[in-house]
Amino acid sequence: MNVMLSLLFVGLSCALTWLLRRYALSRSMIDVPNARSSHTVPTPRGGGVAIVLSFLLALPVLAVAGFLTWPTMYAMLGSGMGVAVLGFLDDHGHIAARWRLLGHFAASVWALYWLGGLPPITLFGLDLELAWFGHILALFYLVWVLNLYNFMDGIDGIASVEAICGCLGACLLYWLGGFDSLIVAPLALALAVAGFLFWNFPPARIFMGDAGSGFLGIILGMLSLQAAWVSSKLLWVWLILLGVFIVDATVTLLRRLLRGDKVYEAHRSHAYQFASRQFGRHLPVTLAVMAINLLWLLPLAACVVLLDIDGALALIVAYVPLVMLAVRFHAGELEEA
């Protein structure tokens, strides 16, 4: 993907976001601040549809050009579109959590059918072929990544920055590690998100909405499984690169479950939400997420690709400080009155 084409792709996403902002304003699709919000100014939502449309339009082109296999294209097109439509409907009204979850499982089953499920993985030097159990594990993995991305899209720019850092970090490591055939899909996703980020960077002029966040979650999950079929160590690379979101969401969920909270209800008890209230702004937290990705997670993921460090060991090293940071910023604790 040359520079001119990349700029045009970013411009397409940016222009679509502008149109969606006008649409949201005309339809009164506005997030009005309430006790569960992390923002204080009424802001239009649903801008993530620009990411969806830009990336889905690119998928057949990538397949025809040979940058993406047709089964992978079918997986991403079908699952991504299904999750985005479900999120779009939820953005316009309300869909009960059980029906959303059923749709998420259906989209994940579709994705795994075309991707081939979970490939053999290497765990502490052992090659494991998990067969049907691996496919079930992969199913819950996709559903979790989809939903955690939705949970973590709570302050300006954070979900966009995480996706761009993860995708561009993976592209860099693919290039350095000789996995050139995998580069274009995550690069296209990063460019689509970059156009949206122009409008979503703190202070945001439009929010992503469930359509965009759920779409990003399942596409990132599929990119990690696609890469794992090429080399098992690349699955660990993706899990490391997405560590900020995975750790914050998982620690928050576990602590709320242990306390007996209704985990499907809206809340603002993620570590990043506590941090944004402590600092009084979203920007420092979003920039901190970027710094953690670039200065901590990317170098550790590089060790897996370039130095053949065991992926599971590198993941533990990557996650331990993140868990400590999540606890430090009260992930999953009761919100202040």
RAURUR-V418462 format. One line per field, one symbol per residue. ss: DSSP state (h for helix, s for strand, l for the rest). phi: phi as a letter, one per 30 degrees, with the letter a starting at -180 (. if undefined). psi: psi as a letter, one per 20 degrees, with the letter a starting at -180 (. if undefined). Layout:
# RAURUR-V418462
ss = ???
phi = ???
psi = ???
This chain:
# RAURUR-V418462
ss = llhhhhhhhhhhhhhhhhhhhhhhhhlllsslllllllllllssllllhhhhhhhhhhhhhhhhlllllhhhhhhhhhhhhhhhhhhhhhhhllllhhhhhhhhhhhhhhhhhhhlllllsssllsssllhhhhhhhhhhhhhhhhhhhhhhlllllhhhhhhhhhhhhhhhhhhhhllhhhhhhhhhhhhhhhhhhhhhllllllllhhhhhhhhhhhhhhhhhhhhhhllhhhhhhhhhlhhhhhhhhhhhhhhhhhlllllllllllhhhhhhhhhlllhhhhhhhhhhhhhhhhhhhhhhhhllllhhhhhhhhhhhhhhhhhhlllllllll
phi = .dddddddddddddddddddddddddchdbdcebdcdccbcebdbjddeddeddddddeddddddidbddedddddddddddddddddddddabceeddddddddddddeddeddjicdebcbhicdccdhddddddddddddddedddddddbbeidddddddddddddedddddcicedcdddddddddddddddeccdeddcacdideddddeeddddddddeddddadddddeddddceedddedddddddddddiddddddabcdeddddddddibdeeddddddddddccdddddddddcchdedddddddddedddddddecieiddddd
psi = orgghghhgghggghhggghgggghhjkmpoppahjqjripppqrjiihhggggghhhghghghijipqgghghghgggggghggghghhhhcppqhhhghghggghhggghghijbprqqpolipopoichhhhgghghgghggghhhghimirpighgggggggghgggghgghiklhiighghghgghghhhhhhiiqppqiqrgrhggggggghghghhhhghhhgphhhghghhghjhggggggggggghhghijqoiiqqrljqghggghhgijrhghgghhggggghiggghghhhgghjkqpghghgghhhghhghgghhkkpirpqq.
